[in-house]
Amino acid sequence: EAAAEKAAARRGVLLALPGWAYLTLFFALPLVIVLVYSFASRSSTGLTRLSDWNLSSYKRLWDPLVGEIALRSVTLAVATTLICLVVSYPFAYYIAPRRPLVRNILLVLVMIPFWSNFLVRTYAWRVILGSDGPVSQLSQALGGEPIRLLFTNTAVLIGLVYGFLPFMVLPLYAALERMDWRLVDAARDLY
C-alpha cells in the first residue's frame, strides 16, 4: 500500500512537471530578470550595466512625478472598474433570463471584440478619437469646435472601458445565470 502511494505521488509530480516548467520559464524567470535589472545602473549612452549595482531606481519611487503617475493610474483603474460595473451588471442581468437563442446571440455580441487583435482595436479608437475623426467631425457639423480627445485621460478611459467591458460582462453573466429566478419573482411580489 505504501509503494502504491509513492507511485501515485511520483505520477502526480511527473504530471505537474510540464506545468511547473512552463511557469518557471515564462513567469518566474522573467520576474527574476526584471528584479536583477532593477538594481543595475545605466551608462551615459543608456545601456544597462549589470556590473554596477545600486538602489537609484528605487530612490526614484519617491519622486513626485512617479507619485502623480501612480495616482493617475489608480484613478483610471477605479473609474474603469466602476464604469464597467455600472454598464455590465444591467446588461448581464438582461442576458441571463433570456431564451437560449437570444442569450447566445447577445453573448456572441459581447465576444465579438475578441475576434480581432487588441492592437487593431486600439488603432481604431485612435482614428475615432483623433482630431479629424468622426467625433470631432460630428462636433464641427453641429457648429462646435474640433474636439481634441486623443492623448487625454478621457481617451485612455474610453479605451480601458472598451477593452475590459467583456471581462466584466461574462463573469457577471455566469454568476447571474446560475441564480434561482424564482427568488426574483418572490422579491417582486414582496416589493
Contacts in CASP RR format, 6 or more apart in sequence:
PFRMAT RR
TARGET T0000
AUTHOR 0000-0000-0000
METHOD contacts of the structure
MODEL  1
EAAAEKAAARRGVLLALPGWAYLTLFFALPLVIVLVYSFASRSSTGLTRL
SDWNLSSYKRLWDPLVGEIALRSVTLAVATTLICLVVSYPFAYYIAPRRP
LVRNILLVLVMIPFWSNFLVRTYAWRVILGSDGPVSQLSQALGGEPIRLL
FTNTAVLIGLVYGFLPFMVLPLYAALERMDWRLVDAARDLY
36 50 0 8 1.000
37 48 0 8 1.000
37 50 0 8 1.000
38 57 0 8 1.000
38 58 0 8 1.000
39 53 0 8 1.000
39 54 0 8 1.000
39 55 0 8 1.000
39 57 0 8 1.000
40 48 0 8 1.000
40 49 0 8 1.000
40 50 0 8 1.000
40 52 0 8 1.000
40 53 0 8 1.000
41 48 0 8 1.000
41 49 0 8 1.000
41 52 0 8 1.000
41 53 0 8 1.000
41 54 0 8 1.000
41 56 0 8 1.000
42 48 0 8 1.000
42 49 0 8 1.000
43 49 0 8 1.000
60 66 0 8 1.000
72 153 0 8 1.000
76 153 0 8 1.000
76 156 0 8 1.000
76 157 0 8 1.000
76 160 0 8 1.000
77 160 0 8 1.000
79 157 0 8 1.000
80 157 0 8 1.000
80 160 0 8 1.000
80 161 0 8 1.000
80 164 0 8 1.000
83 157 0 8 1.000
83 161 0 8 1.000
84 161 0 8 1.000
84 164 0 8 1.000
84 165 0 8 1.000
84 167 0 8 1.000
84 168 0 8 1.000
85 168 0 8 1.000
87 161 0 8 1.000
87 165 0 8 1.000
87 168 0 8 1.000
88 165 0 8 1.000
88 168 0 8 1.000
88 169 0 8 1.000
88 172 0 8 1.000
89 172 0 8 1.000
91 110 0 8 1.000
91 169 0 8 1.000
92 169 0 8 1.000
92 172 0 8 1.000
92 173 0 8 1.000
92 176 0 8 1.000
93 172 0 8 1.000
93 176 0 8 1.000
94 106 0 8 1.000
95 103 0 8 1.000
95 106 0 8 1.000
95 107 0 8 1.000
95 169 0 8 1.000
95 173 0 8 1.000
95 176 0 8 1.000
96 103 0 8 1.000
96 173 0 8 1.000
96 176 0 8 1.000
96 177 0 8 1.000
96 179 0 8 1.000
97 181 0 8 1.000
98 106 0 8 1.000
107 170 0 8 1.000
107 173 0 8 1.000
110 166 0 8 1.000
110 169 0 8 1.000
110 170 0 8 1.000
110 173 0 8 1.000
111 166 0 8 1.000
111 170 0 8 1.000
113 121 0 8 1.000
113 162 0 8 1.000
113 163 0 8 1.000
113 166 0 8 1.000
114 166 0 8 1.000
118 163 0 8 1.000
121 162 0 8 1.000
121 163 0 8 1.000
122 159 0 8 1.000
125 155 0 8 1.000
125 158 0 8 1.000
125 159 0 8 1.000
125 162 0 8 1.000
126 150 0 8 1.000
127 133 0 8 1.000
128 134 0 8 1.000
128 135 0 8 1.000
129 135 0 8 1.000
129 149 0 8 1.000
129 150 0 8 1.000
129 155 0 8 1.000
129 158 0 8 1.000
130 136 0 8 1.000
130 148 0 8 1.000
130 149 0 8 1.000
130 150 0 8 1.000
131 146 0 8 1.000
131 147 0 8 1.000
131 148 0 8 1.000
131 150 0 8 1.000
132 146 0 8 1.000
135 147 0 8 1.000
135 149 0 8 1.000
136 146 0 8 1.000
136 147 0 8 1.000
136 148 0 8 1.000
136 149 0 8 1.000
139 145 0 8 1.000
139 146 0 8 1.000
139 147 0 8 1.000
140 146 0 8 1.000
149 155 0 8 1.000
149 158 0 8 1.000
END
